[in-house]
Amino acid sequence: MSNRKNIPLTVLPRSDGRARDQFSDLAMSTVAGSFRKTGNVNRKTWMSFSNLKLEAAVFLLIALTFAAVLGQEGITRQETDLAARSGLYYPFTYGDQDEGGRSTISHAPSKPLKWSCDLRPGAQYAYCGYGLQLDASGQNTGVDFSKYSDIKVKVTYKGVGDHMRLLVQSAVPASLSARVNGATTIPMVTEFVVAQGENTIHIRQDQFAVEEWWLASHKLARDEVPVNFERVVSVAFSSGSTTPYGQFNVSVSSFSFKGTSVSSAHWYLIILGVWLVLTGGFLVFRFLGMRRAYEARQRWQAEESEALSKARAAAEASSAAKSQFLANMSHELRTPLNAILGYTQLLQNDTLTTSQIAAINTIHHSGEHLLAMITDILDLSKVEAGRLELIAARFDLHACVVNVSQMIRLRAEEKGLRFVTTIGHDVPRYIETDQKRIRQVLINLLGNAVKFTSEGEISVSVSTVWTHAHQTRLRFDITDTGVGIRDDQLAQIFRPFEQAGNAIDRSCGTGLGLSITHQIVQMMGGDVTVESTLGYGSRFRVEATFDLAADDTISLGFDGAEPSPHSGDLPPTETAPTLLAPEGAQMARLLVLARAGNLRAIRKEIPSIVALGEPYHPFAARLDSLAASYQSPAVLRLIEQYAQERAAA
């Protein structure tokens, strides 16, 4: 039947006389009803959810989720039986009479999808069939069957032949309307085997193909006209292409289109979305409940504070502690920020040189200090307690002092001041205390010295008062040649918001630096004192006792010279001793590791440097001490210095 022309239709009246396409209406009402039911269930669940405990709510959600997963196929699958609804559509018959054939077909209007066909010779291809017109509007809009992937037919067949055909005609899409010479439908067909008696036939959409004669008549290729069930106009059964002449009877008891309205993946996404919505709603509910409880508790506290003077005093003390802490932190955050801004301005006005590389490293240290201060602001327990905390850890005291000195030196030199750093040879390198607080004390005292000194010199000196087996008492002297402090002001300078000096000097600060310093030193078990002569300068002295920390370089057994007491860059008036560094591949390897910041690998190279001989021990000790205290910039400067000297030599 590949040369068959357009099929002539003989339209039979429907038994009920209705022309409306109720299939689409029923499908839309089913989907809408499903959503309405789902919305009602969700609303009822949410209304009762507030009265359930958390455990019951979680159990209910899990049970509903399992039910949705197990019942996914039953909920998401849809089925439409055209046999049961055949009275809603226009039936029609067709045959080979217009092609000279003499085949006949008989049909009783009261018995839909049941007909008899008598194939007789006369046409080149004898055929006859029976179908349902789904598009009652006559506007060729069709019915969407694209969501149905399977077709199930239950048919009783008696008579000649063992094949039947199922023909589906869909509306021509707009993209092909100009190429099909006025044709309005596309015939898509599949053929299946039948046996005498009852048959259950399963057909998939991908088994259909566009009729060859239709493609040939419109000069179209098969890939240009895909199978499309979005606008089905009619469905029909007909005799098979190999059916011999004779009579056969057909009765279709079930003609079902099956498919899924929602895929499995989409269904599980819907379940997940419901979980997220319910979880978010529950969190909002709990948040609002906690907020109401918090507000009630606040009101109760306010009422109690009005009735009890002690509660009111405690609340005021807590508020004052918070305000004082935030003010202190604001002051301390500004100090390293000034150093960062100073070096940033320097970099903007010059090209990158060796001195500027050192400035960048100083900016890095200032940024770390600033970050630590911000972390402290976020510690609410400290705000409530109204005090700071000491976190003791092993660190390199020499490197800490020199780093702080380098941070302040630029500000001093900008004012034309001489800056001197002195660390006693008997001062231990490693101690156990809070390095951040030591830096904070030194920065506050040195910052004040620079601020109140217009000419002369500023010096920081670290010396040992006494040393026992596991402890040492150290003294930090910060001396300046500034304006000095009057005797009547000496007892007030360690109080919050108290400042010495003239109005111009006082306008540059908040009066919190010395107060913070005094609190930190007292927490360390030490004391801070001041000696000052008006017009000649001041000396602030800090003394405190610290635990000694084991020096990692001792375990290497060095017998060479003791490393320089100044860790990091030395003041301009001092020079570092010349050390004997390794050469060749080992120095190149150290340079690569230093640039990568791999201090652990650098420390693994120390034994091989020691093995070179006693002259290399000072360099090994210096390198190991810097790496052990995580002084990555200082390690890089040391290795680059000696690598450049070796290259120049």
C-alpha positions as CSV (number, residue, x, y, z in Angstrom):
1,M,0.0,0.0,0.0
2,S,3.0,2.3,-0.5
3,N,1.3,4.1,-3.4
4,R,-2.0,4.8,-1.6
5,K,-3.4,8.3,-2.0
6,N,-5.1,10.5,0.5
7,I,-7.8,8.4,2.3
8,P,-11.4,9.4,1.6
9,L,-13.4,9.7,4.9
10,T,-17.0,8.8,5.4
11,V,-18.1,10.6,8.6
12,L,-20.7,8.8,10.6
13,P,-22.8,10.6,13.2
14,R,-22.0,10.2,16.8
15,S,-24.5,8.6,19.1
16,D,-24.7,11.6,21.5
17,G,-24.4,14.4,18.9
18,R,-21.8,16.4,20.9
19,A,-19.0,18.0,18.8
20,R,-16.8,19.3,21.7
21,D,-13.4,17.7,22.2
22,Q,-13.9,16.4,25.8
23,F,-10.7,14.5,25.8
24,S,-8.6,17.7,26.2
25,D,-11.1,19.1,28.7
26,L,-10.9,15.9,30.8
27,A,-7.1,15.9,30.7
28,M,-6.8,19.5,31.8
29,S,-9.4,19.0,34.6
30,T,-7.5,15.9,35.8
31,V,-4.2,17.8,36.0
32,A,-5.9,20.8,37.7
33,G,-7.7,18.6,40.1
34,S,-4.4,16.9,41.0
35,F,-2.7,20.2,41.8
36,R,-5.7,21.4,43.8
37,K,-5.6,18.2,45.8
38,T,-1.9,18.5,46.4
39,G,-2.3,22.2,47.4
40,N,-5.1,21.3,49.9
41,V,-2.9,18.5,51.4
42,N,0.0,20.9,51.8
43,R,-2.1,23.5,53.4
44,K,-3.6,21.0,55.9
45,T,-0.2,19.6,56.6
46,W,1.2,23.1,57.3
47,M,-1.7,24.1,59.5
48,S,-1.3,20.9,61.6
49,F,2.4,21.1,61.5
50,S,2.6,23.9,64.0
51,N,0.9,21.7,66.6
52,L,3.3,18.8,66.2
53,K,6.6,18.2,68.0
54,L,9.8,18.1,66.0
55,E,10.1,14.3,66.1
56,A,6.5,13.7,64.9
57,A,7.0,16.2,62.1
58,V,10.2,14.6,60.8
59,F,8.6,11.2,61.0
60,L,5.6,12.3,59.0
61,L,7.8,13.9,56.3
62,I,9.9,10.8,56.0
63,A,6.8,8.6,55.7
64,L,5.3,10.9,53.1
65,T,8.6,10.9,51.2
66,F,8.7,7.0,51.1
67,A,5.1,6.9,50.0
68,A,5.8,9.4,47.2
69,V,8.9,7.3,46.1
70,L,7.1,4.0,46.2
71,G,3.9,5.4,44.6
72,Q,5.8,7.4,41.9
73,E,4.6,5.3,39.0
74,G,1.0,5.3,40.1
75,I,0.9,9.0,40.6
76,T,2.8,10.2,37.6
77,R,1.6,7.7,35.0
78,Q,-1.5,8.7,32.9
79,E,-3.7,6.5,30.8
80,T,-6.5,7.3,28.3
81,D,-8.8,4.5,26.9
82,L,-10.3,5.7,23.6
83,A,-12.5,2.5,23.5
84,A,-14.2,3.5,26.7
85,R,-14.6,7.1,25.4
86,S,-15.4,6.3,21.7
87,G,-18.8,7.8,22.0
88,L,-17.3,11.2,22.5
89,Y,-15.6,11.2,19.0
90,Y,-16.9,11.0,15.4
91,P,-16.4,7.5,13.9
92,F,-15.7,7.1,10.2
93,T,-15.0,4.3,7.7
94,Y,-12.9,4.3,4.6
95,G,-12.0,1.9,1.8
96,D,-10.7,1.5,-1.8
97,Q,-13.9,2.5,-3.6
98,D,-12.4,5.7,-4.9
99,E,-9.5,3.8,-6.4
100,G,-11.8,1.4,-8.3
101,G,-12.1,-1.2,-5.6
102,R,-15.2,-3.1,-4.5
103,S,-14.3,-3.7,-0.8
104,T,-17.1,-3.0,1.6
105,I,-17.2,-2.3,5.3
106,S,-20.2,-2.5,7.7
107,H,-20.5,-0.8,11.1
108,A,-23.2,-0.4,13.7
109,P,-23.4,3.1,15.3
110,S,-24.5,1.5,18.6
111,K,-21.3,-0.7,18.7
112,P,-18.2,1.6,18.5
113,L,-14.9,0.1,17.4
114,K,-16.6,-3.0,16.0
115,W,-16.9,-3.5,12.3
116,S,-16.7,-6.0,9.5
117,C,-14.7,-5.7,6.2
118,D,-15.0,-7.7,3.0
119,L,-11.9,-7.3,0.8
120,R,-12.7,-7.8,-2.9
121,P,-10.6,-7.4,-6.1
122,G,-10.8,-4.4,-8.3
123,A,-8.3,-1.9,-6.9
124,Q,-4.5,-2.3,-7.1
125,Y,-4.4,-2.5,-3.3
126,A,-7.6,-3.6,-1.5
127,Y,-8.1,-2.1,1.9
128,C,-10.7,-0.9,4.3
129,G,-10.7,0.6,7.8
130,Y,-12.5,2.2,10.7
131,G,-11.4,5.1,12.8
132,L,-12.3,8.0,15.2
133,Q,-12.1,11.6,14.4
134,L,-10.7,13.4,17.5
135,D,-10.7,16.9,16.1
136,A,-14.3,17.8,16.3
137,S,-13.7,21.5,15.9
138,G,-12.7,21.2,12.2
139,Q,-9.8,23.6,12.7
140,N,-7.2,20.9,12.5
141,T,-5.9,21.7,16.0
142,G,-5.7,18.1,17.1
143,V,-5.2,16.5,20.5
144,D,-1.8,16.3,22.2
145,F,-0.7,12.6,22.6
146,S,3.0,13.4,22.9
147,K,3.2,12.5,26.6
148,Y,1.9,9.0,25.9
149,S,4.7,6.7,24.9
150,D,2.9,3.4,24.8
151,I,-0.3,2.2,23.1
152,K,-2.1,-1.0,24.3
153,V,-4.9,-2.5,22.1
154,K,-7.1,-5.4,23.1
155,V,-8.7,-6.7,19.9
156,T,-10.8,-9.8,18.8
157,Y,-10.0,-10.7,15.2
158,K,-11.8,-13.3,13.1
159,G,-11.4,-13.9,9.4
160,V,-8.8,-13.9,6.7
161,G,-5.3,-12.5,7.1
162,D,-3.0,-12.1,10.1
163,H,-2.0,-8.4,10.0
164,M,-3.6,-5.1,10.8
165,R,-2.4,-1.5,10.6
166,L,-2.9,1.4,13.1
167,L,-3.0,4.8,11.4
168,V,-2.5,8.1,13.3
169,Q,-3.0,11.4,11.4
170,S,-1.6,14.6,12.9
171,A,-1.9,18.2,11.7
172,V,0.8,19.5,9.4
173,P,3.2,21.8,11.3
174,A,3.5,25.4,10.1
175,S,7.1,24.8,9.0
176,L,5.9,22.3,6.4
177,S,2.6,23.9,5.3
178,A,4.2,25.6,2.3
179,R,5.7,22.4,1.0
180,V,2.8,19.9,1.1
181,N,0.5,21.5,-1.5
182,G,-2.5,22.1,0.7
183,A,-2.4,18.9,2.7
184,T,-3.6,19.3,6.3
185,T,-2.6,16.0,7.9
186,I,0.4,13.7,8.0
187,P,-0.4,10.0,8.0
188,M,1.8,7.9,10.4
189,V,1.3,4.1,10.4
190,T,2.5,1.0,12.1
191,E,1.6,-2.6,11.3
192,F,1.2,-5.5,13.8
193,V,0.4,-9.2,13.7
194,V,-2.9,-10.5,14.9
195,A,-4.2,-14.1,15.5
196,Q,-7.6,-15.5,15.4
197,G,-9.5,-14.7,18.6
198,E,-8.4,-12.3,21.4
199,N,-5.2,-10.4,21.0
200,T,-3.3,-7.9,23.3
201,I,-1.1,-5.6,21.2
202,H,1.6,-3.3,22.7
203,I,2.8,-0.5,20.4
204,R,5.4,2.2,21.1
205,Q,5.4,5.6,19.5
206,D,8.8,5.0,18.0
207,Q,7.3,2.1,15.9
208,F,5.3,4.6,13.8
209,A,6.6,6.0,10.5
210,V,5.3,8.5,8.0
211,E,3.6,6.8,5.0
212,E,6.0,6.4,2.1
213,W,3.4,7.4,-0.5
214,W,2.7,10.7,1.3
215,L,6.4,11.5,1.4
216,A,6.8,10.7,-2.2
217,S,3.8,12.7,-3.3
218,H,5.2,15.8,-1.6
219,K,8.8,15.1,-2.5
220,L,10.0,15.1,1.1
221,A,12.7,12.9,2.8
222,R,11.9,10.9,5.9
223,D,14.2,12.9,8.1
224,E,12.4,16.1,7.1
225,V,9.0,14.9,8.5
226,P,9.5,13.4,12.0
227,V,6.8,11.4,13.8
228,N,4.9,13.9,15.9
229,F,1.9,13.1,18.2
230,E,1.4,16.7,19.5
231,R,-1.6,17.4,17.3
232,V,-3.4,14.1,16.5
233,V,-6.5,14.6,14.3
234,S,-7.6,11.0,14.0
235,V,-6.8,7.4,14.8
236,A,-7.9,4.4,12.7
237,F,-7.5,0.6,12.2
238,S,-7.3,-0.9,8.8
239,S,-6.5,-4.2,7.0
240,G,-2.9,-5.2,6.8
241,S,-0.7,-4.8,3.7
242,T,-0.7,-8.6,3.2
243,T,-4.3,-9.4,4.0
244,P,-5.9,-11.6,1.3
245,Y,-9.3,-11.2,-0.3
246,G,-12.1,-12.2,2.0
247,Q,-14.0,-11.1,5.0
248,F,-12.7,-10.4,8.6
249,N,-14.4,-9.1,11.7
250,V,-12.7,-6.8,14.2
251,S,-13.9,-5.8,17.8
252,V,-11.6,-3.5,19.8
253,S,-12.5,-3.7,23.5
254,S,-9.6,-1.5,24.8
255,F,-7.6,1.2,23.0
256,S,-5.4,2.8,25.7
257,F,-2.7,5.4,25.4
258,K,-0.3,5.3,28.3
259,G,2.5,7.6,29.5
260,T,4.0,9.7,32.3
261,S,3.0,13.3,32.9
262,V,6.1,13.8,35.0
263,S,9.4,11.9,34.5
264,S,11.1,10.0,37.4
265,A,13.9,12.5,37.6
266,H,11.4,15.4,37.7
267,W,9.3,13.6,40.3
268,Y,12.2,13.2,42.6
269,L,13.1,16.8,42.1
270,I,9.6,17.7,43.1
271,I,10.0,15.6,46.3
272,L,13.3,17.4,47.0
273,G,11.7,20.8,46.4
274,V,8.8,19.9,48.8
275,W,11.4,18.9,51.4
276,L,13.3,22.2,50.9
277,V,10.1,24.2,51.1
278,L,8.9,22.4,54.3
279,T,12.4,22.7,55.8
280,G,12.6,26.4,55.0
281,G,9.1,26.9,56.4
282,F,10.0,25.0,59.6
283,L,13.1,27.1,60.0
284,V,11.2,30.3,59.6
285,F,8.6,29.0,62.1
286,R,11.3,28.2,64.6
287,F,13.1,31.5,64.0
288,L,9.9,33.5,64.6
289,G,9.2,31.4,67.7
290,M,12.7,32.0,69.0
291,R,12.3,35.7,68.2
292,R,9.0,35.9,70.1
293,A,10.7,34.1,73.0
294,Y,13.6,36.4,72.9
295,E,11.4,39.5,72.8
296,A,9.4,38.1,75.7
297,R,12.6,37.5,77.6
298,Q,13.8,41.0,76.8
299,R,10.6,42.5,78.1
300,W,10.9,40.4,81.3
301,Q,14.5,41.5,81.8
302,A,13.5,45.1,81.2
303,E,10.7,44.8,83.8
304,E,13.1,43.2,86.2
305,S,15.8,45.8,85.6
306,E,13.3,48.5,86.5
307,A,12.4,46.8,89.8
308,L,15.9,45.6,90.8
309,S,18.7,48.1,91.0
310,K,21.4,45.4,91.0
311,A,20.1,44.0,87.7
312,R,20.1,47.5,86.2
313,A,23.6,48.0,87.3
314,A,24.7,44.7,85.8
315,A,23.1,45.5,82.5
316,E,24.8,48.9,82.5
317,A,28.2,47.3,83.3
318,S,27.7,44.8,80.5
319,S,26.9,47.6,78.1
320,A,29.9,49.6,79.2
321,A,32.2,46.6,78.8
322,K,31.0,46.1,75.2
323,S,31.5,49.8,74.4
324,Q,34.9,49.8,76.0
325,F,36.0,46.7,74.2
326,L,34.8,47.9,70.8
327,A,36.5,51.3,71.3
328,N,39.7,49.5,72.3
329,M,39.6,47.3,69.2
330,S,38.9,50.2,67.0
331,H,42.0,51.9,68.2
332,E,44.2,48.9,67.8
333,L,42.9,48.2,64.3
334,R,43.8,51.7,63.2
335,T,47.5,51.3,64.2
336,P,48.5,48.6,61.8
337,L,46.2,50.1,59.2
338,N,48.3,53.3,59.3
339,A,51.4,51.2,58.6
340,I,49.7,49.5,55.7
341,L,48.6,52.8,54.2
342,G,52.1,54.3,54.7
343,Y,53.8,51.6,52.7
344,T,51.1,51.6,50.1
345,Q,51.8,55.3,49.5
346,L,55.5,54.5,49.3
347,L,54.9,51.8,46.6
348,Q,52.8,54.2,44.6
349,N,55.6,56.7,44.2
350,D,58.5,54.4,43.5
351,T,59.4,51.3,41.5
352,L,59.9,48.0,43.2
353,T,63.3,47.8,44.8
354,T,64.9,45.8,47.6
355,S,63.7,48.2,50.2
356,Q,60.2,48.1,48.8
357,I,60.1,44.3,49.0
358,A,60.9,44.6,52.7
359,A,58.1,47.2,53.0
360,I,55.7,44.7,51.3
361,N,56.6,42.1,53.9
362,T,55.9,44.6,56.7
363,I,52.5,45.3,55.1
364,H,51.9,41.6,55.3
365,H,52.6,41.5,59.0
366,S,50.4,44.5,59.6
367,G,47.6,42.9,57.8
368,E,47.9,39.7,59.9
369,H,47.8,41.8,63.0
370,L,44.7,43.6,61.7
371,L,43.0,40.3,60.9
372,A,43.7,39.0,64.4
373,M,42.1,42.1,65.9
374,I,39.0,41.6,63.7
375,T,38.7,38.1,64.9
376,D,38.8,39.3,68.5
377,I,35.9,41.7,67.8
378,L,33.8,38.7,66.8
379,D,34.4,36.9,70.0
380,L,31.3,37.7,71.9
381,S,32.4,35.9,75.1
382,K,35.2,38.5,75.5
383,V,32.7,41.3,75.1
384,E,30.4,39.8,77.8
385,A,33.4,39.2,80.1
386,G,34.8,42.7,79.6
387,R,38.4,41.4,79.4
388,L,41.0,40.0,76.9
389,E,42.5,36.5,76.8
390,L,46.1,35.4,76.6
391,I,46.8,32.4,74.3
392,A,50.3,31.2,75.1
393,A,52.4,29.7,72.3
394,R,56.1,29.3,71.4
395,F,57.4,32.1,69.2
396,D,60.6,33.9,68.2
397,L,60.9,37.0,70.5
398,H,63.8,38.5,68.5
399,A,61.9,38.3,65.2
400,C,58.8,39.8,66.8
401,V,60.7,42.8,68.2
402,V,62.5,43.4,64.9
403,N,59.3,43.1,62.9
404,V,57.5,45.6,65.1
405,S,60.5,47.9,64.9
406,Q,60.5,47.8,61.1
407,M,56.8,48.6,61.2
408,I,57.3,51.8,63.2
409,R,60.7,52.8,61.7
410,L,59.2,54.3,58.6
411,R,56.9,56.6,60.5
412,A,59.8,57.7,62.7
413,E,62.1,58.3,59.7
414,E,59.4,60.3,58.0
415,K,59.5,62.7,60.9
416,G,63.3,62.8,60.8
417,L,63.8,60.7,63.9
418,R,66.6,58.2,64.5
419,F,65.3,54.8,65.4
420,V,67.4,52.3,67.4
421,T,66.6,48.7,68.3
422,T,68.7,46.8,70.9
423,I,68.2,43.2,72.0
424,G,70.6,41.9,74.7
425,H,72.7,38.9,73.9
426,D,71.4,37.1,77.0
427,V,67.7,37.6,75.9
428,P,66.3,34.1,75.0
429,R,65.1,33.8,71.5
430,Y,62.1,31.6,72.1
431,I,59.5,32.1,74.9
432,E,56.0,30.9,75.7
433,T,53.4,33.7,75.7
434,D,50.8,35.4,73.5
435,Q,52.9,36.9,70.6
436,K,50.0,39.0,69.4
437,R,49.7,40.8,72.8
438,I,53.5,41.4,72.9
439,R,53.2,43.0,69.5
440,Q,50.3,45.0,70.6
441,V,52.1,46.4,73.7
442,L,55.2,47.3,71.6
443,I,53.1,48.9,68.8
444,N,51.1,51.0,71.3
445,L,54.2,52.3,73.2
446,L,56.3,52.9,70.1
447,G,53.4,54.6,68.3
448,N,52.9,57.0,71.2
449,A,56.7,57.7,71.2
450,V,56.6,58.6,67.5
451,K,53.5,60.7,68.0
452,F,54.8,62.8,70.8
453,T,58.4,63.2,69.5
454,S,59.3,65.8,66.9
455,E,63.1,65.5,67.0
456,G,65.8,63.4,68.4
457,E,65.7,59.6,68.8
458,I,63.4,56.8,69.7
459,S,64.8,53.5,71.0
460,V,63.4,50.1,72.0
461,S,65.6,47.9,74.2
462,V,65.0,44.3,75.4
463,S,67.1,43.0,78.3
464,T,67.0,40.2,80.8
465,V,66.3,40.8,84.5
466,W,66.9,37.2,85.6
467,T,66.7,33.7,84.1
468,H,66.0,30.4,85.9
469,A,65.6,26.9,84.6
470,H,62.2,27.3,82.9
471,Q,61.4,31.0,83.3
472,T,62.9,34.4,82.5
473,R,62.0,37.9,83.4
474,L,62.4,40.4,80.6
475,R,62.4,44.2,80.5
476,F,61.3,46.3,77.5
477,D,62.3,49.9,77.6
478,I,60.8,52.4,75.1
479,T,62.6,55.7,75.2
480,D,61.9,58.9,73.3
481,T,63.1,62.5,73.3
482,G,59.6,64.0,73.0
483,V,57.6,66.6,74.8
484,G,57.5,64.6,78.1
485,I,54.7,64.3,80.6
486,R,53.8,66.5,83.5
487,D,54.0,65.0,87.0
488,D,50.3,65.5,87.6
489,Q,49.4,63.6,84.5
490,L,51.6,60.5,85.2
491,A,48.9,58.9,87.4
492,Q,46.2,59.4,84.7
493,I,47.8,58.3,81.5
494,F,46.9,54.6,82.0
495,R,43.2,55.4,82.4
496,P,40.8,55.0,79.4
497,F,40.3,58.2,77.3
498,E,43.1,60.0,79.2
499,Q,45.8,61.7,77.1
500,A,48.9,63.7,77.9
501,G,50.4,66.4,75.8
502,N,48.9,69.5,74.1
503,A,45.6,69.7,72.3
504,I,47.1,69.1,68.9
505,D,48.8,65.9,70.0
506,R,45.7,64.7,71.8
507,S,43.6,65.2,68.7
508,C,45.5,62.4,67.0
509,G,44.3,59.6,69.3
510,T,41.6,58.4,71.6
511,G,43.6,57.8,74.8
512,L,43.0,54.1,74.7
513,G,46.5,52.8,73.7
514,L,48.1,53.0,77.2
515,S,45.0,51.7,78.9
516,I,45.0,48.6,76.7
517,T,48.8,48.2,77.2
518,H,48.4,48.4,81.0
519,Q,45.6,45.7,80.9
520,I,47.7,43.3,78.8
521,V,50.8,43.7,80.9
522,Q,48.8,43.0,84.1
523,M,47.3,39.9,82.6
524,M,50.8,38.7,81.9
525,G,51.7,39.2,85.5
526,G,53.9,42.1,84.8
527,D,54.0,45.8,85.4
528,V,54.4,48.9,83.3
529,T,55.9,52.1,84.6
530,V,56.9,55.5,83.2
531,E,59.6,58.1,83.9
532,S,59.3,61.4,82.2
533,T,60.9,64.9,82.2
534,L,58.8,67.7,80.7
535,G,60.5,68.9,77.5
536,Y,63.2,66.1,77.5
537,G,61.3,62.9,76.8
538,S,59.9,59.8,78.5
539,R,60.8,56.2,79.1
540,F,58.2,53.5,79.4
541,R,59.3,50.2,81.1
542,V,57.5,46.9,80.9
543,E,58.6,44.0,83.0
544,A,57.0,40.5,82.9
545,T,57.9,36.9,83.6
546,F,57.7,34.4,80.7
547,D,58.1,30.6,80.3
548,L,61.1,29.5,78.3
549,A,60.6,27.5,75.2
550,A,63.1,24.9,73.8
551,D,65.1,26.2,70.9
552,D,65.0,23.8,68.0
553,T,68.5,24.7,67.0
554,I,69.9,23.1,70.2
555,S,69.0,19.6,69.0
556,L,71.3,20.0,66.0
557,G,74.4,20.3,68.2
558,F,75.8,23.5,66.6
559,D,79.1,24.6,68.0
560,G,79.5,27.6,65.8
561,A,78.7,31.3,66.4
562,E,75.5,32.2,68.0
563,P,73.0,33.7,65.5
564,S,72.5,37.4,65.5
565,P,70.2,38.6,68.2
566,H,68.3,40.7,65.7
567,S,65.8,38.4,63.7
568,G,64.9,40.0,60.4
569,D,66.2,43.2,59.0
570,L,68.8,45.1,61.1
571,P,68.6,48.9,61.7
572,P,70.6,51.0,59.2
573,T,73.4,51.6,61.7
574,E,74.1,47.9,62.2
575,T,75.4,45.2,59.8
576,A,74.7,41.5,59.9
577,P,77.7,39.1,60.2
578,T,78.8,37.4,57.1
579,L,77.8,33.7,57.1
580,L,79.2,30.9,54.9
581,A,76.3,29.6,52.8
582,P,76.2,26.4,50.6
583,E,76.8,26.7,46.9
584,G,75.5,25.3,43.6
585,A,72.5,23.0,43.4
586,Q,71.8,23.1,47.1
587,M,71.5,26.8,47.2
588,A,69.3,26.8,44.1
589,R,67.1,24.2,45.7
590,L,66.8,26.3,48.9
591,L,65.9,29.3,46.8
592,V,63.1,27.4,45.0
593,L,61.7,26.1,48.4
594,A,61.9,29.6,49.9
595,R,60.0,31.2,47.0
596,A,57.3,28.5,47.4
597,G,57.1,29.2,51.1
598,N,57.8,25.5,51.9
599,L,59.5,26.0,55.3
600,R,59.1,22.3,56.3
601,A,61.2,21.2,53.3
602,I,63.8,23.9,54.1
603,R,64.2,22.6,57.6
604,K,64.8,19.1,56.2
605,E,67.8,20.6,54.3
606,I,69.4,21.8,57.5
607,P,71.2,18.5,58.4
608,S,72.8,18.4,54.9
609,I,74.1,21.9,55.4
610,V,75.5,21.0,58.8
611,A,77.2,18.0,57.2
612,L,79.2,20.4,55.0
613,G,81.3,21.4,58.0
614,E,81.6,23.7,61.0
615,P,82.0,26.9,58.9
616,Y,78.4,26.4,57.6
617,H,76.9,25.9,61.1
618,P,76.1,29.6,61.7
619,F,74.2,29.8,58.4
620,A,72.3,26.6,59.2
621,A,71.4,27.9,62.7
622,R,70.2,31.2,61.3
623,L,68.1,29.5,58.6
624,D,66.7,26.9,61.0
625,S,65.6,29.6,63.6
626,L,63.8,31.6,61.0
627,A,62.1,28.6,59.5
628,A,61.1,27.2,62.9
629,S,59.4,30.5,63.8
630,Y,57.6,30.6,60.4
631,Q,59.4,33.8,59.3
632,S,58.8,33.0,55.6
633,P,59.7,36.5,54.3
634,A,62.9,36.6,56.4
635,V,63.9,33.1,55.1
636,L,63.4,34.3,51.5
637,R,65.5,37.4,52.1
638,L,68.3,35.5,53.7
639,I,68.5,32.9,50.9
640,E,68.2,35.4,48.1
641,Q,70.9,37.6,49.7
642,Y,73.5,34.8,49.7
643,A,72.3,33.4,46.4
644,Q,72.9,36.8,44.7
645,E,76.3,37.0,46.4
646,R,77.3,33.6,45.1
647,A,76.0,34.6,41.6
648,A,78.0,37.8,41.6
649,A,81.2,36.0,42.8
